[in-house]
C-alpha cells in the first residue's frame, strides 16, 4: 500500500523542477502551439513565450486572485490568458464549478485536489469560489485547430483525469503534443484509474511516460518517485534528449 501523504511530502523541490522544465523549452524544435494549464504564477507561461518559434500560447488559471496578479498583466500578442477551470469529459456539462482555495497556498487546492491540502495543512481554512469552466477537448478544438506541440498541466491532482478522459489527445497526428504534468500521488485515484490503465493508454497511443532523465517509467512504484513526468509520443522522444 502506497503511503500517499508521505510520498507527497517527499516530492522533489518544485522550483528546481520548474527551472529544469524551462531549460529545455528551447530544445523543443518547432514549438509553435502550446498550452499552460494551471498557469499559477506564470513561470511556465513566461518560459514558453521566450521560445522564438512559439506563435500561440493559451495559459489558463482557475484562481481569480492569482490570475489577476500574475497573468492578466502579461502583454504579448501570442498569449491568450483565460481565467477558468479546465474540466475532463466527465464534467463537460458543467458551465461553472465551485472549489476551495486559500491564497497562502498559492492557488493550490483546486477542483479535485482539495482533500490533499486538507490532510497536509489541516490548520488552513479554505474559502469557496466559483469560476467558469472550459472542457479540455473543447479547448483543443476551439483554440488549436492546426494542432498543438506542447502542453503543461498542473492542476493539483486532476492531471490524469484530463488526459485519460480525452477523446482527442494522442489519438491523431494533430493532437500528439509533448506533455509535462505534475505527478500528484493522488492523480490516478482521483481519476479512478489504475496504473495499468495509464500504461495501456500511453502504449496504445504509441507514447511513453518518462522521468526527468528521460527513462521510461514502467512500474507504479517508479511513477511515484517523481513530482513531474513527461508523457511523450515515441516519435518525439529524440527531441527531448537531443
C-alpha angles and dihedrals in degrees: 000000000000114000095224097186092049092048092048092054090048094055116127123266107288097212091052089053092047092052089050091052092049091050092063100045090094090052091066106093118221095005097174106143123040143164128207108196112189092019093177109168093002097250093138094035091059092043093054092047088058089066105098094210092057110108102165131028128172113198118190128191125172100198107087093203093052092042093054094045101045113015111029091064096052108112115203126126090219093059129087109186117196129189102212145104115254112225133201120235092267088066096037095120093058113103093189137007135208119217142161124263142165124192092219087068093056094242097316125140100062136168099314102009102069097103091056091064092039087062098043099039105025091160092065117095116218129211125212120238131176123220136174119258138224121196115235097232091044088052090056093047096044101045105021110046089147093051136261130261104192137020128184117193125189111156103142101261102338096093099100092046090060094046102041096044095048117111092197110039115107091348097104138023089253093063106034101115129160106255132201118188142175105257101218112190086226095051101098092041091052090049089048089232133127128230088249090057089051091051092045089052095050097040091042088058094045092253138120141215110233136189121224092273086057093248116146114253110223105162134055090233091058092047092060093052090076132068092202130021141184126240105195136173105245093238090060100048090094088061090061097049100040 
